[in-house]
Amino acid sequence: MRTRSLSENNGNPTAARVQPQFEVVVIGAGVSGIGAGCQLRRAGIDDFVILDRRSDFSGTWIANTYPGVALDVPSTSYEFTFAPNSWSRMFATGAEVREYCRRVAREHGLYERARFGVSVEREVWDDETGFWTVYLDDGSTLKARYLLNATGYFLEPRSNSGIPDVEKFTGKVMLSAGWDHDYDYRGKRVAVIGTGASSMQIVPSIVSDVAQLDVYQRTATWCGPKPDFAFGRLGRALMRSRRFHALAYMANWYLYQAVVVAAERLPKRVTLAVIETFENALRAAYRAYLRFQVKDPDVRAALIPRHGLMANMPTFGRGFLQSFNRDNGNLCTTPIERFTERGIRTTDGVDHAYDMIVLATGFNVASEPESFPVGAVSGRDGMDLGEFYRANGMQAYAGVAIPGLPNRWSIYGPYGWNGVTFVSMSETAGLHVARVLTEARRQGAEIVEVTQAAHDAWHQMMVTSPFTLVAQEYVVERQVKRHNVRSYFSNARGEVPILRPSQGFRNSLWNHSERFDPKQDYTFRALSPTRASGNRHSANSTSARVAVAD
């Protein structure tokens, strides 16, 4: 790994010593990293590297290749506004989404700025030099002026969901995030643990190929019909229209904003009464729907959720419910006690033998303070991100920045949802960061930090919003606590940091990223002459590329 030569720093040996290798390091090459990289390039910021532990762009879509993997939102909502795609069907397959991510990365020159197969272990800020040191798992380090964490919302798959003795099972343990396609499950006895979105795609995809399929359900999940179909001539023509993509995208956005604004404008008791009335009607309709989908009345009764539809992310499935009409498809609701050598023991003392057990038990998510290890991110004056979240709960200005962590942003952060998908959220957050960096270049500043006042005002607005109060009452009090349901919308502290208030249609996170004034909410400062690195970027300049040693 080389540093710039003295001639590149005007013969200043001090500058050569403290020069960061990159202006920006982006951690993560999934949807968030792609969105961040594209926004940097669109702003004329080219001196950056994207790091990822996997072998290519697309992040979770590399890890999730299980049978039947596909979007559970319409394809047109899962794209960047600056890169519409000619999708082949209403809900694109995982392979099609992976190819879209890679195409966007290729077209925006991100492959030339990527390093794969490395994991970040630690991030340390140095206020004397004004840059971050990134410690990698291979023992090497990178130094960068700015740091963007783009690891996304879904972090690590839950390996056993708290069920003991998984290591004792001598058969095949299959993770939904990390499917082993070399293993032949045809004609085998198979168990699937979990009834979330992954399970609803896996189960109908393998049930006809296995001898026995037992699905273990802890909590019944709403499973709506999925209107998936390949686009015909008209659909393919619409996919070629940028105007149609824009209209479809905004329709999703305005629908979400309308729900949020209504919840903010109506009294809380009225909003909750409307939700309860809606869910009572929907529950009756769902019971009728199940009568047409599931033959066995006992199975139908077990599949009716106790919790409300909006307690979690809505789930859609094609063929999941019908799988229990087959002779080899069984729904198991007796809780699991532990794994055994041959399979699973349930709490009634019965042992169940399997050749393969699929863990479709979800992910550790970025809305939990404990998902951020203490010591992994060290900022100014002893600021530790893991300790901060544990002590103060989840918070971040505009979902991206925290005082005490200069020159650092998260592409997904608390209260950062903008109402469409994680794709739009990463595009929005990337735009925010690009605008701040552009202002830093204009001012010739090396250190940028969100002000405490801006951060605190933002967080106060988030947690006291009528929408947040409604969400906490509905999700935490009436769903999580009452029905013991796990919700991605809330965390163990009773916060709802994934759900962002709107404060009206004009004050959405999308609009905020386009309109906020960086000079008002951030401080910009240059290093003193004795510490300055000499790495000043004008608005139109790009620095020399620095090779990264493998």
N, C-alpha and C positions, 0 to 999 in steps of 0.2 A: 504494500500500500504506500503510495508516494504522497508527499506534500507538494504544494506549488513551489517553484524555484524562487530564488531571491529576485530574479529579474521580473517575475510575475508580481512581486510585491514592492517594486521600485527600490530594490536593494536594501530594504529594511529588515534586518534579521529578527527583530521582535515580531514583526508582522508574520514572517515565515513560521515562527514558532507557534503562534496562537491562531493561525488561519484555520477556520473550520473547513472540512472537506466538502460540505454541501451547504447551500443556503437552507434547504428544507429536507428533512427526512420524514417520509410518510410510512407509518407502521400499519401494514395490512394491504393486501391486493385484492380484496373482495369488492363488493359494490361500493362500500364507503371509500376505499382507497382509489378506485377508478374515478369516482366522482370528484374526489379531492384533486387527483392528478390532472384531470381534465380542466377543472376550474383554475388550477395554477397555470397551466399552459395557455388557457384562453386569456389570462391576465398578463401574459408575457413573462411568466416566471418559469424558467427552464432548468435552473440548477437545483435539481432535486433527485432523490432516489426513493423508490418504493420497496420496502422489505416485506417478505412473507415467508412463513415456514413451509408453505406448500410449493408445488412445482409450477404453478401457472396462475394467471388471473382468474377470478370468479369466486374465490373464497369458499363460502359454505356450499356452493354448487359443485365444487370438486369433492368435498367431503360427503355430500349427500347424493349418492348414485343408486340408492336402493330401488328395487322394482316398483315402478309406478310413480316415481318422483316427478312432481310437476308443480306449477304455481297453484296457489289457492286464492289468487286474486286475478282479475282479468289481465291478459297480457299487456294491453295498452297502458295500464297503470304502472307496469314494472319496466319503465324505460326512462332515460334522461330526456328532458324536453329538447335538448340540443342534438339528440341522437335517436330519432324515432326509428322503429324497426318494422319490417314487413313480417309480422308473426304469421305462423301457419295455422294456428288454432286459437280458440277463445282462451284456454288455459294452457300456456306453453309447457312442454315437457322440460325436465331438468337439462337435457342435452341441448335444447334450443336456447335456453337461458344462458348456459355456459358459453355457447358460441356467440351469443349477443354480447356478453361481457368481454370476451376476447376480441371481438370485432371492434368495439368501442376503444379498447386499449390499443389495438393496432393502429386505428385511424387517428388517434391522438398522440401517437409516438410514445406510449408509455412503456413498451417492451424495452426500448433502449435505456430506460431509466429504472429498471427493475432488477432486483436481486432476490432470487428464490432460494428456498432450502435453508433459511436461517431464522432463528427465533430470538426475539428481544427479551432479555432477562431483567434489565434495569435501565432507568433513565435518570441521569443526574445533571442538574443545572449548576453552572459556574457563573456567578454574578461578576467575577473579575474579568473574565474573557467574553461574557455575554453569549455563550452558546451551551448546547446540551451535549453530553457524552452519552452515547447509546451503547450499552454493553450487550454483546451477542453471545449466543450459546456456544459458539466455537472458540471463545476466548478473545476474539477481536473486538475492537471498538470503532465507532463512527462518531464524528463530531459535526454538529449542524447548528446553524444560527437559529432555525425554527424547527419545531417538532409537531407533527400532526398524528394523533392516535386515531387510526381508522380500523380498529379491530371489530367494530360493529356491535350489535345488540346480543346476538346469540354467541356465546363464548365457547365453552367446552361442553360436550355431551355428558349428561349424567350417566355414569357407568353402571350404576345398579339401583338408583333411586332409593338408596338406604336399605336395600334388602341384603341381609348378611350372607356370607359364604359363597359368593359368586365364583370365587377361585376354586371351589371344590368340584364344580360341575365339570365332568370329563368330556362332555359333548362339545358342540360348536356354539360359542357365544357370539352373536352377531349384533353389532351396533348399527343402528339406522344411519348414523353419521360415520361411515367407514365400512360399507358393505363389502364383503369378500366375495367377488364374483367367481372365484375359482371353486368355491364350495357348491356342490350339487345337492340341493335340498329336495329334489324331486323324489317322491315316494317316501319321504321321511316324516317322523313325528315332530311337529313344530309347535312351539309356544311363542306368542307375541305378548310382551308385557307393555301395557299402555294402550290408550284409546284416543290419543291426540291426532294431530294432523298427519304425522308420519305414518302412524298405524293405519289410518283410514285409507292411505294410498298403498301400503304394503300388503295388507290383508287381502283385498280383492285381487291383487296382482299375483299372489302365490297360492291361494286356496285351492285352485283347480289342479295344482301340480303336486301337492303334498298328500300324504296318507291321512294325516290328522292335523288339524289346526285349532289350538286352544288360545283364545284371546282373553288375557287377564285384565279385568276392568276394576280400577279403584274408584273412579268417579265417572259416571255416565256423561257423555259429551253430546252436545247438539250436533247433529249431522244432517245438514240441509242438502237438498238435491243440487248437483253440480251440472249446470248447463254447458257442458264441454262439447265442442264440435270443431271439426276442421273447417276452415273458411273455404267457401266456394268462390265463384267468379266475382260476386259482389263484394264479399269480404276481402278478397285479394286486392280488388280495386281500391277499397277504402284504406287498406294498409299502405297503399302508395300515396295517399293524400296526407300531407303534413297538416292541413287544416283539420281533417278528421281526428288525427292524433291529438292535436291541441284541444279540440272540443271534448274528446273522451277523457283526457287528463283533467281538464278543468271541471268536468261534471263530477268526477270523484272528489275533487278538492272542495267544490261548493257544497256537495252533499254533507261532507264531514263538518265544514264550517257552519252550515245551517243548523245541524244538531247541536254543536257546541254553543253557538250564539243563543239558540233557544233556551238551552240549559242555564246560560248566564243571565238571561233577561227575565225568565219566569221565577217566581218564588220557589225555594227548594222543595217545599212540601208539594207544590203543584207538579214540578218536574218529576219527583219520585212517584207521585200518584199516576201520572201519565205513563211512566215506565212500567209500573206494576200492572196497569190496565192492559197495556200493549202485550206484556209478557203472559198474562193470563189468557188472552185471546190466542197468542202464539202457541202456548202450551197445549191448548185444546186442539189447535190445528195440527200440531206435531203428533199428538196421540192418534189423530185420524190418519195422518201420513204413515205412521208406523204400522197401522193395521193393513195397509196395502203393501208394505215392504217386508214385514217379518211375520211368519206364520205362527210361531209358537207364542202363546199369550204370556208365558212366564218370561221368555226372553224379551218380549216387547216391554213388559213392565220394568225389567231391569235396565233397559236402554233409555228410559225416560229420565232426563237430568233433574236433579233436585235444585240446582242453581239456575239463575236466570241466563238468558241468551247473551246479555252484554257483560257477564262477569268475566269473560275471557274473549280471545280472538275467535270470531265465528269460523266454523269448520264446515267444509263441504266434501262430500264423498260420493263417488260413483261405484256402487257394488259392495260397499262396506256392510250395510245393513243386510243385504241379500245373502251375504256369505254365511249368515247363521241359519239360512234355510237349507243349506247343504248337509248331507249326512256326515261329512267330515269337519264341519265348522261348528265350534262350540264357544259360547260365552261363559267365562268363569268369573264369578263375583266373590267367591270366598277369598279372603285376604291371604297373601303369600307370607308364610312364616320365615322360610329361608330356602336357599338353594341346597341341593344334595348332589352326590356324585352322579346320579342318574337323571336328575331333573329338578323338580320343585316340590317342596312340602308346603301344603296350605295349613291354615290355622286349625282346621278340623282333624289334623293328624294324617291326612291322606297324602301318599307319595304319588307323584305324576312323573312318568318317564318320558324323556324327549331326546331326540337326536340334535336338535338345534333350538336355541332360545334367542329370540330377537328382543333386544332392549330398545324399545321405542319410548323412552322415558323422559324425553325432553332435554333441555339445555340449561346450564348455568347462564344467567343473563346479566347484562350490564346495569340493571336497575337495583341490584343488591350491593350494599357496601362491602360485604365480605367477598365479592368477586374481584376486589382490587387489593392485592396483597400489600401488607405493610412493608415498606422498604423498596418497592418496585419503582416508585416515582418520587424523587426527592427534588424539591424546588428551592425557592429563596428562603433564607433564614430558618432552615430546619423544617419547612413545610413538607409534609408527607401526605400524598394523596389518599392512601389507604387509611391512615389515621384520621384525616380530615373527614372522610365520608363516614367513618364509624362514629365520630364524635358529633357531627353536624347533620348527618343525613345527606341524601342525594340533592345536589344543587350545582348549577353552573349558569353563568350569564349566557342568555340566548341558546342554552344547551351546549355551549362549546368552550367557555373560558372560565377560569377560576383564579382569583387573586392569589399571589404567592407562587404561581406557576407561569413565569414570564415566557413569552415566545412559544407557548404550547396551547394546543386546542384539541378537543375531541370532536371527531366528525359525528359520532352519536353521543349525546350527553343527556342528562336529566331534563325533563320537560322540553325535549327537542322535537317532538312529533309535529309534523306540519299538515297531517290529514290525508296523505295519499299512500305512499309506501316508503320503505326504507331507502329506495332509490331516490325518491324526491327529497327525502330528508338529507341524504348525503350530498345531493346537488346543492341544496340550500345552505348547509353548513360549509361546504367548500367555497361557495360564493362569499359567505361572511369572511372566511379566513383570507381569501384572495383580496378582498377589498381592504382589509387591515394591512396586509403586506404591501399592497400598492401604496397606501398612505405612508407606511414606514420608509419605503424607497423615496417617496417624494420629499420627505423630511430629512432623509439621510440618517435615520435612526437605526440603531442596532438592537435595542431592547424595547419590547412592547408588552404592556400588561394591562388587563382590564382593571378599571378602578374599583375600589371596594364599594364606593357609593353606587355605581352602576350595577354591580353584581348584587348588592343587598336589595336595592330597589326592585330589580328583576325578580329575585327569589321571593320577596314579599308579595309581589304581584301574582306569582305562580301559586303560592300556597294559600292565599286568601281569596282567590277568585271563586265566585259562586260555582263555576263549573268544577273546580277542584273539590270543593266542599260536597257537592252532589256526588262526585265520583268516589270520594272517600266513604260517604254514607252508604252508597249503593254497593260498591265493590268490596270494601273492607268489612263494614258492619253487617250488611245484609247478605253477603255472599260468602266471603272467605271465613268469617267467624261463625256464621250461622250454619253453613253447610260444609265446612272443612274442605273447601275447594281451593286448589292452587290456581292463582291467576297471574298471568304475565303483566297485568295492569298494575298490580300492587307488589310491594316487597314485604319482607319480614317485619319491617318497622311500621307498617301500616301506611306508608306513603304510596302515592300513585304517580311516580315520576315519569312514566311513559306517556301519560295523557297530558297534553298541553292545552291550557286555556287559550282562548282566541282574542278576547277583548274586542270583538267586532270583526267584520269582514276585512277591514283595512289594516288591522293590527295582527294579522297572522304571522307566524314565524317566517313564511315565505316573503311577505311584504317587508318585514323587519330587516331581513338580510339584504334586501335591495335598497332600503331607504335609510337605515341607521347611519349616524355620523360617527365614524371611528374616532375623530378628534375629540368628540365629547365624552365617549365612554372608555377610551383607552388613554394611557400615558405613553408617550414616545420619548425616548432619550438616547443620546449617543454616548458611546464609551468615551472616557477621558483620553486625551492624546497619548498618555503613557500606557494605556491599556488597549487602545484601538487596534483592531485587526487589519485595518486598511481595506476591508472587503466591502466597500461601498458600492451599491448597485444603483445606477441611474434607472429611470423609468423605462428606458429602451435597451439597457445593456443586459447581456447574459455572460456569466462568468465561464472560465475555462472548465471543461469537464474533468473530473478527477476519477481515475480508475479505482475500483474497489477490489482488493485482492480476495481471492477465494480461500 
